[in-house]
Amino acid sequence: MINSPFTLPCGVIVPNRLVKAATTERLSDPYFKPGKELIHLYERWSDTGAGLIITGNVMVDRTHCESAGNVALDDATNTADLKKWTAAGTKNGNQLWTQLSHSGRQTSKFVKKRPKSASDVQLKKMGLFGKPVPLTEEEILEVISNFRIAAKNSKDTGFTGVQIHAAHGYLLSQFLSPITNKREDQWGGSIQNRSRLLREIIVAVRQEVGDDFPISVKLNSADFQRGGFDEKDSLEVIKMLEDLGVDLLEISGGTYEKLAFFLLNEENAKESTKKREAYFLEFAQKVREFSKLPLSLTGGFRTYDFANECIQNGEIDFIGMARPFITNINEIKGFLNGEVKELSNLIVRTGFKMFEDSAEGGFYARQLIRLAEGKEIHPNLSPMLCSTFLVTSEFKKAKAKKRVGSL
Ligand SMILES: Cc1cc2nc3c(=O)[nH]c(=O)nc-3n(C[C@H](O)[C@H](O)[C@H](O)COP(=O)(O)O)c2cc1C
């Protein structure tokens, strides 16, 4: 059942099967440390009773952040606020893991005009991203070291585990995809080579944190782009992860170019997905056929009976949810014990195709701020205003950080 405990391969027990999947909060203070609102938000999430809470993108290198509002764990200064954050987020005995991430070419121009990536393939989205510069061999080794340092800082400040973000088009996902990885050295070409960076990071992080500390990987089932990282690649990578001591594999899908993880709101979702609400479930079943890795699936889960059915059938081990932890935060407790049978979705639409992604992102970003300030969500925010919110707030956050010299 969804409220039963689960023992991870490293020996850590997660109190139940409900996971708050990563939701970037963009609520750091000017020095990339958690602000008091972020700390409060995690207290609220711990109060939901979820067994595992995964932070939004926490950056291993502040010059490559998904948002200028992210927390960065690239230094070990001012740990007092980090410790307050972990104390709040583990208040109810749940697990709290950092999602360690490097944004690569998905770093906005406000932060870095020429970000680093696997190759020089530019992300073309609303003119927000610069042409990337390919990482040198030495810089790749530095990236590995940055993940290792961030994992150490996570453990030292009270996080109970880490998740390595290799999905959604960020740096590790850029290395995995033949569209964004054109390298001809040992880091590009075959899937063995394209996955080398991810695998070396897992090995380095394991060396750093020891055998009894959970390490998770978030991986795309596919990028859903022609010629990109596909299901076959993903299954190959998962086979390679089997022997690396990964405690939990979270399956997702998509990149900034194709926001498959928001699929829920796509009118033309596949029939099979409509029937079985979790949209990467078919892929998870393929993984289950050969893999012993504990599995968490995120994307689309909204009903108690279906979530329970997936756990009881042994299709997956954990139910990941993101948006309900924002818009339905007060119902999660009831969902866990079966009193709330369904979490309703809020559909955010401007009516203009080019604004839909940013409207959805902006809508949730603004609700997160409300929750962090101790307010309740506001279901009727203007979708058009939401769509401009992210860009303007990113500009301001990057400027504030540059002003104090932290970026
Ligand atoms: C506001 C918001 C922020 C998100 N930030 C992250 C993130 O930092 N890292 C990540 O891996 N996924 C992120 N996601 C994707 C979610 O983890 C999840 O994969 C997706 O929302 C699908 O799950 P859901 O249908 O339960 O919302 C975010 C989603 C939302 C709505």
The ligand as a Tripos MOL2 file, in Angstrom:
@<TRIPOS>MOLECULE
LIG
   31    33     1     0     0
SMALL
NO_CHARGES

@<TRIPOS>ATOM
      1 C1          6.6980   24.2590  -10.7470 C.3       1 LIG1
      2 C2          7.4360   23.0340  -11.1640 C.ar      1 LIG1
      3 C3          8.8010   22.9730  -11.0160 C.ar      1 LIG1
      4 C4          9.5090   21.8250  -11.3820 C.ar      1 LIG1
      5 N1         10.8550   21.7600  -11.1410 N.ar      1 LIG1
      6 C5         11.5210   20.6030  -11.3460 C.ar      1 LIG1
      7 C6         12.8610   20.4640  -10.9210 C.ar      1 LIG1
      8 O1         13.4690   21.3500  -10.3090 O.2       1 LIG1
      9 N2         13.4710   19.2890  -11.1850 N.ar      1 LIG1
     10 C7         12.8260   18.2520  -11.8110 C.ar      1 LIG1
     11 O2         13.4160   17.1980  -12.0070 O.2       1 LIG1
     12 N3         11.5470   18.3620  -12.2040 N.ar      1 LIG1
     13 C8         10.8820   19.4940  -11.9600 C.ar      1 LIG1
     14 N4          9.5540   19.5800  -12.3000 N.ar      1 LIG1
     15 C9          8.8870   18.4050  -12.9050 C.3       1 LIG1
     16 C10         8.2400   17.5610  -11.8140 C.3       1 LIG1
     17 O3          9.1800   16.9900  -10.9270 O.3       1 LIG1
     18 C11         7.4180   16.4210  -12.4240 C.3       1 LIG1
     19 O4          8.2950   15.5770  -13.1280 O.3       1 LIG1
     20 C12         6.2910   16.9150  -13.3320 C.3       1 LIG1
     21 O5          5.6430   18.0690  -12.8120 O.3       1 LIG1
     22 C13         5.2430   15.8330  -13.5490 C.3       1 LIG1
     23 O6          4.6580   15.4130  -12.3360 O.3       1 LIG1
     24 P1          3.1860   15.8800  -11.8740 P.3       1 LIG1
     25 O7          2.2210   15.4640  -12.9730 O.co2     1 LIG1
     26 O8          2.9150   15.1270  -10.6020 O.co2     1 LIG1
     27 O9          3.2010   17.3500  -11.6940 O.co2     1 LIG1
     28 C14         8.8290   20.7240  -11.9460 C.ar      1 LIG1
     29 C15         7.4450   20.7940  -12.1290 C.ar      1 LIG1
     30 C16         6.7420   21.9200  -11.7240 C.ar      1 LIG1
     31 C17         5.2580   21.9370  -11.8820 C.3       1 LIG1
@<TRIPOS>BOND
     1     1     2 1
     2     2     3 ar
     3     2    30 ar
     4     3     4 ar
     5     4     5 ar
     6     4    28 ar
     7     5     6 ar
     8     6     7 ar
     9     6    13 1
    10     7     8 2
    11     7     9 ar
    12     9    10 ar
    13    10    11 2
    14    10    12 ar
    15    12    13 ar
    16    13    14 ar
    17    14    15 1
    18    14    28 ar
    19    15    16 1
    20    16    17 1
    21    16    18 1
    22    18    19 1
    23    18    20 1
    24    20    21 1
    25    20    22 1
    26    22    23 1
    27    23    24 1
    28    24    25 2
    29    24    26 1
    30    24    27 1
    31    28    29 ar
    32    29    30 ar
    33    30    31 1
@<TRIPOS>SUBSTRUCTURE
     1 LIG1         1 GROUP 0 **** ****
